[in-house]
Amino acid sequence: MSRIKIKVKRLGTGTDVRLPCYMSEHASGMDLFAHLPEDVVLNPGERHLIPTGIAVAIPEGYEGQIRPRSGLAIRDGIGIVNSPGTIDSDYRGEIKIILINLGQEPFVVKTGTRIAQLVLAPVVRAEMDEVVELPETRRNEGGFGHTGLP
């Protein structure tokens, strides 16, 4: 397993800002924690931008992917609107997560609530090569259920 160093900065003066961390030995994503001036109630169908109180410096050649937490999704119906979100290597602002309540009950987000995961991934930049025709494949233009039902 390879490792890279990520510089992280706590924003504001609060010492209660929690840094991202892996919650198990082989976890792919680090949990991100809410950092709020007051609790936020997400009613069913509502979305809210939740700050984490941190900023990061992701090395060039990598991106941070923001992903939902499966436990929040199955238990409470909490997801992320733009999932996966992307943190580019040149972004230095606060990480904020757009949570949505797809559940049936209000969900309270408090400071310290684990709200998302941060996964680091290598980035490959593409160069567009405009052509008149694309190479044929067996699938060609088939999409959106083209292989039929299970």
N, C-alpha and C positions, 0 to 999 in steps of 0.2 A: 504494500500500500504506500503510495507516494504522499508526501506532505509538502504544503507550502505555508508560508507565514502570511497572515492577514493583519494589517495594522487596524486597530479598532479604537475609537474615541468615544468616551462617555460624554454626552452633551448635557449642558446645565451643570448645576452644582450638587445634585442629589447623589448620594452614595447608594441609593436603592436601585440605580440603573443596573440591570443584570446583563452580563455579557452573554453572547451566544455560546452554547455548549452542546456537546454530544451527550445524549442521555444513555447510550449503551456503547459497549466496546466496539461494535461493528456498524454503528449507525452511519448512514450516508449523509444525513443532514443534521445540522446544528439547530436546536430549538431557539426561536426568537421569542422575546418576552415583551409584553405590553408595558409601556411607561406613560402613565396618564396623570393629569392633575386631579381628576376625579373619575369615578366609575362611569362607564358607558353602557347603557342598556340598548342592546340590539333587538328590536322587536322583529317578529317574523316578516320576511320580505325586505327588511331594511339593510343598508350597507353603511359602513362608517370607516373613515381613514384613521387607523390606529398607529400612533407613534411608538417607536421602540426605545428612543432615548440614545441611540448609537448611530455613528457613521463609520464607514469602513473604507479602506483603500485596497481594493482588489487588484492584484498584479496584472499588468498587461498580458494578454493572451488567455485570460480567464474571465468568466462571468459568474455572478451570484444568481442562482435561481431560487425564487421564493415560491415555496410549495405549501399546500394545506397540510394540516395535521390530521391523520386518519382518525384518531380518537375523537377529536372535535366533530369531524364530519359524521361519523356513525352515531355518536351519542347525542349530539345537539344540532346537527344539520348546519354546522358552521363551515363555510368555504371561503375561498379567495376569488374575487371577481375576475381578475386578470391572471389566472393561474396557467402556467407558471409566470410569475413576474420576473423581470430581469434587472439586475444591478450591473451596469456597465463598469469597466475598469477605470473610467475617468469620472465617475460620479462620486461626489464627496459629501452630499447632503444626508440628512437623517433618513434612515430606513423607516418607511411607513407601509403598513399593510392594509389593503382594502378588504375588510372582512364583510361577508354577507351572511345573514341568517336565513337559511333555507328550511329551517326546522319549524316546529309548531308552537314553540314556547319562547318567551323572551330569554335572551342570553346576556349575562352581565360580564363585561370585560373589566378586570381590575388590574392595577399595576402588579406585575409579576405573573399574570396569566400567560401561559405558553400559547402563542397564537399562530405560529407558522414555523416552517423549517427553511434553513438556508443551505443550499447545496452548491458547491463550487464545481464548475465544469470548464474544460478547455474550450476555446473558441477557435473556429476556423473561418477565415474571411474568404468569401467567394469573389471571383471575377466573372462578370457576365460575358458570355460568348454568343452573340446574336447569330442565329442560323435561320435558314428558310424552312427547313424541316427538322424535326426531332427524330432520333433513332426509334425504330419500331420496338415494341415489347409485346409480350403475350397479353398483358392487361390493357395496354394502350389507354383509352380514355375512360375505362370503367372505374366508377367510384360510387360512394354512398350506397353501399349494399349490393354492389355488382356481383358478389359471389353467392348471393341468395341467402335464405334463412338457414338457421342451424339445423 
